[in-house]
Amino acid sequence: MSILNYIAAGVLIFLLITIALCFLWRPSQPKPQGIDREVDPLKPTAHLQRALTFKTISYPQADKIDFTEYEKYLDFIEFSYPEVFEIMDVEYVNDYALMLKWNGSGSNEKPLAFLAHYDVVPIESGSEDLWRKDPFGGELEGDSIYGRGALDDKNAMITILEAATSLLKEGYQPGRDVYLLFGFDEEIEGHNGAQAIAQVLEDRGISFDFILDEGGAIVDNVFPGIRQPIGVIGVAEKGIANLTLSASDEGGHSSQPKKITAIGRVSRAITYLEEEQLTAKLKGPALTMLKVLRPHMSGLMRYVFSNLWLFKPLVKNILLKSPTTAALIRTSIAPTIFIAGEKENMLPQAATANVNLRVSPYDKLSKLEKQVKSIIDDKQVSVSISGHQASRISSTKSFGYKAIVQAAKNTYPKALFTPYLMLGASDSRHYEKLCPNIYRFSPVHITSEELASIHGNNESISIENLKNGVLFYQELLRLAGGGSLDINSVEPEVGASEQMDEIEAMRISQSIMNRLEEEKEQLGVDSEDTQELDVILEEEPENNEVQPESEPEAVLIESEPVESEPIAAEDFMEEEELPVFPLAETMKLPEFNDLVEEVEEAAEEAETVVEETPIIVEQPVLEAAPEEPVSEAEPVDEVEPVVEIEPVVEVEPVIEAVSPSKKPGKKAASKKPAKKAAAPEAAAEETPQPKPRKATKKEESLLSEADSSNLLKQVEWLDEMIQEPVPEVVAKVEEPPVEAKLTAQEIREKEEAALQILPDGKATKESMQALMENLKKKQTTKKKKKK
């Protein structure tokens, strides 16, 4: 009886200790910090849709790769993110690998690096019909964007650039240098992309505090006993190796086979490997992951995982039941290729199989080869292994890991985050010499269906994930990049550039054109009289300074939201037409209201008959971003003839959308557009004197039938006028004297030459006033004729 009491007491003490351990471990998750910023998903969605249309497919056979698609993709990226290419140092490695350096404010801390790749795997032949959408259409279905590369890995490149652009517009500069490194051949080992970039950086003596690449994501229902979504951050990645099994035989007729053939030997070896598997080891990242997650488990699972000292064999068996968790604790084997036989009635003389191995950090290739030979136990089967080992294991106590977890927690407050062993391979392995702490994490919350679509059918990403990706990289740059960031500050000139985002410029231009068409209808002007009203008049900003091009972005944030359908790729950047975004018609732009007042005043004050024919300039056509953008805007091809040029006394600022150019293999040149010249102040009775200069070839051709000396004076006078500063009060300037009367042909040529000097051939306010007066006169004349 006393012995039973001792046993019962021992069991009770054991239960008390093991149960107490369930409550001993405390959660190690950081508290989420509120994010006081919003991300408009419109731009990242449209940009990713367009990015998915480029067939940047990596093939093992180099001759199958279409590098013109890569060039078009890089042109699109440069065109879509002008602020990034304006401010950062740009360099192309091996023509298609893109290296961007964001210079810090001078901190002595080591730089950071963010990696991504834009090449994709092919669509398996015959599987095209299994896709719900065109694999290279970038189409929307519901709230998801479909296309090869949506998850692997164009979304990362787009969200990194979107985050960098938004921070640049806020005037943010990281305290230390930040590198954005984009490879183009990750799917075929990355030797010409990431490896080449790493070599360039190593030659320059550059090393990093930490590096972030694609990898783990946020997933649901992958771990027993936990209901919350789990975000797994790769602190290491498995190696890749190929195991070759081969056997030989004498061959012969299939009617007299031996007991076991070459095919049979290799097949039996594969069977033995699949049945026994390689040794599982619960240690390193897998064990750390269990320790991080066990405080969040419930019931029996929490009790078991809280007492690993006792239940480790049981836990190992639990993990081995799932292919996903089993791959975390052992080197996996996957037979992928079998080569044998040529004819159905001939015994093959040789058989070879390839088995793909994903190597655990605790296995060496030499030891794996010995273990495989021991498992198959057949000397007639030759065994060889080639490949590379697993990566180093990065620290979970480093600043980089903590910053990544905090940024992820800020973006996804309900998720749990833990280190883990990444099962696949990435470009990050090429940077191991440059950095001791490399992490692999994709900031997306994906379903099991989306996870299976990577390298499969119907690859897609939700718009919500795309938006959260931008938020994550913004947070990580803010936390890890140092420096100060005032998100409530007024946007400055982006990188001292006078170039506005091309989408915002299109929106403003379209709004102005719509309103001018309304004014034309109110005046009763027929389209056949005006041949379309093509003048865009822009209000001179107060204090005569160029307004920051990023200002419309701030206006967009203040505007009332307008519900709209998601934009498909073809609606965003068709080759022949650029989009007008849904918010364009409801924007409250101060410049627009001032413009309307100017037009109304000009129409009301037009009481006298104006003899001059107004300047008519062709309406600017909103065109899509060309897949191969050019460095300069095309000149105006045709201009309507006029009777007389009205002197230019004021030049309005011009909004431009410049299409950048790229020279692969060379550092991108600066793309700062030249500043616009302004008209001089002049007295009412003074005539400006022209400054002699040599006419251009284009001007000489226009002067071939006219008095060249007389017309040249007109051109020189205009040239001088647009090179002086704009005064606050502008007086009307008389025309310079004309020595001889010009013919109609000479006047037309004179107008064409003059318009070439005006900024983008756009008219001034006085020209606009003359236009309105003449239109009103024509309308009055028509009514008299009808009477």
Residue pairs with C-beta under 8 A, 6 or more apart in sequence:
18 303
18 306
18 307
18 310
19 303
21 306
21 307
22 302
22 303
22 306
22 307
24 306
25 291
25 294
25 295
25 306
26 295
27 295
27 296
28 292
28 295
29 409
29 416
29 417
30 402
30 405
30 406
30 409
31 409
32 409
32 410
32 413
33 406
33 409
33 410
34 410
35 410
35 411
35 471
35 475
36 487
37 471
37 474
37 487
38 557
39 162
39 166
39 467
39 470
39 471
39 474
40 556
40 557
41 463
41 464
41 466
41 467
42 567
42 581
43 162
43 503
44 158
44 159
44 162
44 466
44 467
44 469
44 470
45 140
45 145
45 463
45 466
45 566
45 567
46 567
46 569
46 572
46 573
46 579
47 80
47 158
47 162
47 572
48 138
48 145
48 150
48 154
48 155
48 158
48 461
48 466
49 138
49 139
49 140
49 145
49 147
49 567
49 568
49 569
49 572
50 76
50 80
50 138
50 569
50 572
50 573
51 73
51 76
51 77
51 118
51 138
51 149
51 154
51 157
51 158
52 136
52 137
52 138
52 145
52 146
52 147
52 148
52 149
52 150
52 154
52 569
53 136
53 137
53 138
53 147
53 569
54 69
54 70
54 72
54 73
54 76
54 136
55 66
55 69
55 136
56 69
56 70
56 73
56 118
56 119
56 120
56 149
56 184
57 65
57 66
57 69
57 119
57 120
57 121
57 122
57 148
58 65
58 119
58 120
58 121
58 184
58 185
58 186
58 187
58 188
59 65
59 122
59 188
60 188
67 95
67 96
70 96
70 119
70 184
71 96
71 628
71 662
71 664
72 627
72 628
73 118
74 92
74 96
74 98
74 662
74 664
75 626
75 627
75 628
75 629
75 660
75 662
76 573
76 625
76 627
77 98
77 157
77 161
78 85
78 629
78 660
78 662
78 668
79 502
79 625
79 629
79 659
79 660
80 161
80 625
81 161
81 164
81 165
82 497
82 499
82 501
82 502
82 658
82 660
82 671
83 165
83 168
83 169
83 494
83 495
83 497
83 501
84 100
84 161
84 164
84 165
84 168
85 660
85 668
85 671
86 494
86 495
86 497
86 499
86 670
86 671
86 672
87 102
87 168
87 494
87 495
88 100
88 101
88 102
88 103
88 164
88 180
89 100
89 101
89 103
89 667
90 98
90 99
90 100
90 667
90 668
91 98
91 99
91 100
91 101
91 667
91 668
92 98
92 99
92 662
92 663
92 664
92 665
92 666
92 667
92 668
93 99
93 193
93 196
93 197
93 200
94 192
94 193
94 196
94 665
95 664
95 665
96 184
96 192
96 193
96 664
97 181
97 182
97 183
97 184
97 192
97 193
97 194
97 196
97 197
98 180
98 181
98 182
99 179
99 180
99 181
99 182
99 197
99 200
100 179
100 180
100 181
100 182
101 177
101 178
101 179
102 164
102 174
102 177
102 178
102 179
102 180
103 173
103 177
104 111
104 173
104 174
104 175
104 176
104 177
104 178
104 481
104 482
104 483
105 173
105 174
105 175
105 482
105 483
106 175
107 175
107 176
107 482
107 483
109 175
109 176
109 209
109 482
110 176
110 207
110 208
110 209
111 176
111 177
111 178
111 179
111 206
111 208
111 209
112 174
112 176
112 177
112 178
112 179
112 208
112 209
112 210
112 211
112 212
112 400
112 480
112 481
113 178
113 179
113 180
113 181
113 208
113 210
113 211
113 212
113 431
113 435
114 160
114 178
114 179
114 180
114 181
114 211
114 212
114 213
114 473
115 181
115 182
115 183
115 194
115 211
115 212
115 213
115 214
115 426
115 427
115 428
115 431
116 153
116 154
116 156
116 157
116 160
116 181
116 182
116 183
116 213
116 214
117 153
117 157
117 182
117 183
117 184
117 185
117 186
117 187
117 190
117 193
117 194
117 214
117 427
118 149
118 153
118 154
118 157
118 182
118 183
118 184
119 183
119 184
119 185
119 186
119 187
119 188
119 193
120 148
120 149
120 152
120 154
120 187
121 148
121 152
121 187
121 455
123 131
123 135
123 148
127 457
128 135
130 457
130 458
131 146
131 457
131 458
132 141
132 146
132 458
133 139
133 141
133 146
133 147
133 458
134 146
134 147
135 146
135 147
135 148
135 459
136 147
136 148
137 146
137 147
137 569
138 145
138 146
138 147
138 568
138 569
139 145
139 146
139 147
139 568
139 569
140 146
140 566
140 567
140 568
141 460
143 462
143 463
143 464
143 566
144 460
144 461
144 462
144 463
145 460
145 461
145 462
145 463
145 466
146 458
146 459
146 460
147 459
147 460
148 459
149 155
149 459
150 459
150 460
150 461
151 442
151 444
151 446
151 450
151 453
151 454
151 459
151 460
151 461
152 214
152 454
152 455
152 459
153 186
153 214
153 442
155 442
155 444
155 461
155 465
155 466
155 469
156 214
156 442
156 469
157 182
158 466
159 443
159 466
159 469
159 470
159 472
159 473
160 180
160 473
161 180
162 470
162 473
163 470
163 471
163 472
163 473
163 474
163 477
164 180
164 473
164 477
166 470
166 474
167 474
167 477
167 478
167 485
168 494
168 495
169 491
169 494
169 550
169 553
170 485
170 486
170 487
170 489
170 491
171 486
171 489
171 491
171 492
172 477
172 478
172 481
172 483
172 485
173 483
174 477
174 481
174 482
174 483
175 481
175 482
175 483
176 209
176 481
176 482
178 477
178 481
179 201
179 208
181 194
181 197
183 190
183 193
183 194
183 197
183 427
184 192
184 193
185 191
185 192
185 193
186 193
186 194
186 426
186 427
190 427
190 430
193 427
194 427
194 428
194 430
194 431
195 430
197 430
198 430
198 431
198 433
198 434
201 434
202 433
202 434
206 434
207 434
207 435
208 431
208 434
208 435
209 399
209 400
209 435
209 437
210 394
210 398
210 399
210 400
210 401
210 403
210 435
210 437
210 438
210 439
210 480
211 428
211 431
211 434
211 435
211 437
211 438
211 439
212 400
212 404
212 438
212 439
212 440
212 441
212 476
213 426
213 427
213 428
213 438
213 439
213 440
214 426
214 440
214 441
214 442
215 233
215 234
215 237
215 422
215 424
215 426
215 428
215 439
215 440
215 441
215 442
216 231
216 232
216 233
216 234
216 420
216 422
216 440
216 441
216 442
217 231
217 232
217 441
217 442
217 443
217 444
217 445
217 446
217 451
218 229
218 230
218 231
218 232
218 408
218 412
218 415
218 443
218 444
218 445
218 446
219 229
219 230
219 231
219 232
219 445
219 446
219 448
219 451
220 229
220 230
220 447
220 448
221 227
221 448
222 230
222 324
222 325
223 230
223 293
223 325
224 297
224 301
224 318
225 297
225 298
225 299
225 300
225 301
225 302
225 305
226 293
226 296
226 297
226 298
226 416
227 298
228 296
228 414
228 415
228 416
229 412
229 414
229 415
229 416
229 445
230 293
230 415
230 416
230 417
230 418
231 408
231 412
231 415
231 416
231 417
231 418
231 441
232 289
232 417
232 418
232 419
232 420
232 441
233 401
233 404
233 405
233 408
233 417
233 418
233 419
233 420
233 439
233 440
233 441
234 419
234 420
234 421
234 422
234 439
234 440
234 441
235 285
235 288
235 393
235 394
235 395
235 396
235 401
235 419
235 420
235 421
235 439
236 284
236 285
236 361
236 390
236 391
236 392
236 393
236 394
236 421
236 422
237 390
237 391
237 421
237 422
237 423
237 424
237 425
237 426
237 428
237 429
237 440
238 327
238 331
238 332
238 358
238 359
238 360
238 361
238 390
238 421
238 422
238 423
238 424
238 425
239 357
239 358
239 359
239 365
239 387
239 388
239 389
239 390
239 391
239 425
240 356
240 357
240 358
240 359
240 387
240 388
240 425
241 356
241 357
241 359
241 365
241 368
241 385
241 386
241 387
241 388
242 354
242 355
242 356
242 357
242 385
242 386
242 387
243 333
243 354
243 355
243 356
243 357
243 368
243 372
243 383
243 384
243 385
244 352
244 353
244 354
244 355
244 382
244 383
244 384
244 385
244 386
245 266
245 269
245 270
245 352
245 353
245 355
245 376
245 381
245 382
245 383
246 266
246 350
246 351
246 352
246 353
246 381
246 382
247 262
247 265
247 266
247 269
247 350
247 351
247 380
247 381
247 382
248 262
248 349
248 350
248 380
249 258
249 261
249 262
249 265
249 347
249 348
249 349
249 350
249 351
250 347
250 349
251 346
251 347
251 348
251 349
252 346
252 347
253 345
253 346
253 347
254 344
254 345
254 346
254 347
255 345
257 347
258 347
260 268
261 347
261 348
261 351
262 340
262 347
262 348
262 349
262 350
262 351
263 340
263 341
263 348
263 351
265 351
265 378
265 380
265 381
266 338
266 340
266 351
266 352
266 353
266 381
267 353
268 376
268 378
269 353
269 376
269 378
269 381
270 335
270 353
270 355
272 375
272 376
272 377
273 333
273 355
273 372
273 375
273 376
274 333
274 335
276 375
277 330
277 333
278 330
278 331
278 332
278 333
278 363
278 368
278 371
278 372
279 330
279 363
279 371
280 316
280 319
280 320
280 326
280 329
280 330
281 329
281 330
281 360
281 362
282 290
282 312
282 315
282 316
282 319
282 329
283 362
284 361
284 362
284 393
284 421
285 328
285 361
285 393
285 419
285 420
285 421
286 319
286 328
286 329
286 420
286 421
287 308
288 396
288 418
288 419
289 328
289 418
289 419
289 420
290 305
290 308
290 315
292 416
292 418
292 419
293 305
293 416
293 418
294 302
294 305
294 306
295 302
296 416
297 305
297 306
304 311
304 314
304 315
304 318
305 311
305 315
308 315
316 329
318 325
319 325
319 326
319 328
319 329
320 326
320 329
320 330
324 423
326 332
327 358
327 423
328 420
328 421
328 423
329 360
330 360
331 357
331 358
331 359
331 360
331 363
331 368
332 357
332 358
332 423
333 355
333 356
333 357
334 355
334 356
334 357
334 358
335 353
335 354
335 355
335 356
336 354
336 355
336 356
337 353
337 354
338 351
338 352
338 353
338 354
339 351
339 352
339 353
340 348
340 350
340 351
340 352
341 348
341 351
342 348
357 368
357 385
357 387
358 423
358 424
359 365
359 368
359 387
359 388
359 389
359 390
360 390
360 421
361 389
361 390
361 391
361 393
361 421
363 390
364 389
365 385
365 386
365 387
365 389
368 385
369 383
369 384
369 385
372 383
372 385
373 383
376 383
388 429
391 428
391 429
391 432
391 438
392 432
392 436
392 438
394 400
394 401
394 436
394 437
394 438
394 439
395 401
395 436
395 437
396 419
398 437
399 480
400 437
400 439
400 480
401 419
401 437
401 439
403 476
403 479
403 480
404 439
404 441
404 476
405 417
406 475
406 479
407 472
407 473
407 475
407 476
407 479
407 480
408 415
408 417
408 441
408 443
408 472
409 415
409 417
410 471
410 475
411 443
411 468
411 471
411 472
411 475
412 443
412 445
412 468
415 445
422 440
426 440
428 438
428 440
431 438
432 438
442 469
443 468
443 469
443 472
443 473
444 461
444 465
444 468
444 469
445 464
445 465
445 468
446 461
446 465
450 460
450 461
450 462
453 459
453 460
463 566
478 485
490 554
491 548
491 550
491 551
491 553
491 554
492 548
492 550
493 548
493 549
493 550
494 548
494 549
494 550
496 672
497 549
497 671
497 672
497 673
498 546
498 549
498 656
498 672
498 673
498 675
498 676
499 549
499 656
499 657
499 658
499 671
499 672
499 673
500 549
500 550
500 552
500 655
500 656
500 657
501 549
501 550
501 552
501 553
501 657
502 578
502 625
502 657
502 658
502 659
503 578
503 579
503 581
504 549
504 550
504 552
504 553
504 556
505 549
505 655
505 656
505 657
506 578
506 579
506 580
506 622
506 657
507 552
507 580
507 581
507 583
507 584
507 587
508 552
508 587
508 589
508 591
508 592
508 655
509 536
509 620
509 622
509 655
510 580
510 584
510 622
511 584
511 585
511 587
511 589
511 592
512 536
512 537
512 538
512 592
512 595
513 536
513 619
514 585
515 592
515 595
515 596
516 533
516 535
516 536
516 537
516 599
517 533
519 596
519 599
519 600
519 603
520 530
520 533
520 775
523 603
523 772
523 775
523 776
523 779
524 779
525 533
525 775
525 778
525 779
529 775
529 778
529 779
529 782
530 616
530 775
531 616
531 640
532 619
533 619
533 771
534 616
534 617
534 618
534 619
534 620
535 615
535 616
535 617
535 762
535 763
535 767
535 768
535 771
536 620
536 762
537 595
537 598
537 599
537 652
537 763
537 764
537 765
537 768
538 591
538 595
538 652
538 653
538 654
538 655
538 762
539 591
539 594
539 595
539 598
539 652
540 650
540 652
540 653
540 726
541 547
541 591
541 653
544 678
544 725
544 726
544 728
546 653
546 675
546 676
547 591
547 653
549 655
552 587
552 589
555 587
555 588
555 589
556 583
556 587
558 588
559 583
559 586
559 587
559 588
560 586
561 583
562 582
562 583
562 586
564 582
567 579
567 581
571 579
572 579
573 579
573 624
573 625
574 624
575 624
575 626
575 627
576 623
576 624
577 622
577 623
577 624
578 622
578 623
578 624
578 625
580 622
598 765
598 768
599 768
599 772
602 765
602 768
602 769
602 772
602 773
603 772
603 776
605 769
606 769
606 772
606 773
606 776
606 777
608 773
609 773
609 777
610 770
610 773
610 774
610 777
611 643
612 642
612 643
612 644
612 646
612 770
612 774
613 641
613 642
613 643
613 644
613 774
614 642
614 767
614 770
614 771
614 774
614 775
615 640
615 642
615 645
615 646
615 751
615 755
615 763
615 767
615 770
615 771
616 639
616 640
616 642
616 771
617 636
617 639
617 755
617 761
617 762
617 763
618 636
618 637
618 638
618 639
618 761
625 659
626 659
629 659
629 660
629 661
630 659
630 661
631 658
631 659
631 660
631 661
633 656
633 658
633 659
633 760
635 756
635 761
636 755
636 760
636 761
639 751
639 752
639 755
639 761
641 744
641 747
641 748
641 751
642 747
642 748
642 751
643 747
644 735
644 747
645 714
645 718
645 735
645 750
645 751
645 754
646 735
646 766
646 767
646 770
647 717
647 718
647 721
647 732
647 733
647 734
647 735
648 679
648 718
648 721
648 722
648 758
648 764
648 766
648 767
649 679
649 682
649 721
649 730
649 731
649 732
649 733
649 764
649 766
650 678
650 679
650 726
650 730
650 764
650 765
650 766
651 676
651 677
651 678
651 679
651 722
651 726
651 758
651 759
651 764
652 762
652 764
652 765
653 676
654 676
654 759
654 760
654 762
656 673
656 760
658 671
658 673
660 668
660 671
662 668
663 669
676 759
677 722
677 723
677 724
677 759
678 722
678 724
678 725
678 726
679 721
679 722
679 724
679 726
679 730
680 688
680 720
680 721
680 723
680 724
680 725
680 727
681 724
681 725
681 727
681 729
681 730
681 731
682 688
682 730
682 731
682 733
683 731
684 731
684 732
684 733
684 734
685 734
686 733
686 734
687 733
687 734
687 735
687 736
687 737
688 717
688 720
688 721
688 733
688 736
690 713
690 716
690 717
690 719
690 720
690 736
691 716
691 719
691 720
692 716
693 716
693 719
695 703
695 708
695 712
695 715
698 753
698 756
699 712
699 715
699 753
699 756
700 708
702 711
702 749
702 750
702 752
702 753
703 711
703 712
703 749
703 753
705 745
705 746
705 749
706 742
706 743
706 745
706 746
706 749
706 750
707 739
707 740
707 742
707 746
710 738
710 739
710 740
710 742
711 742
711 746
711 749
711 750
711 753
713 736
714 736
714 738
714 750
714 753
714 754
715 750
715 753
715 754
715 757
717 736
718 754
718 757
718 758
719 757
721 733
722 757
722 758
722 759
732 766
742 750
755 761
763 771
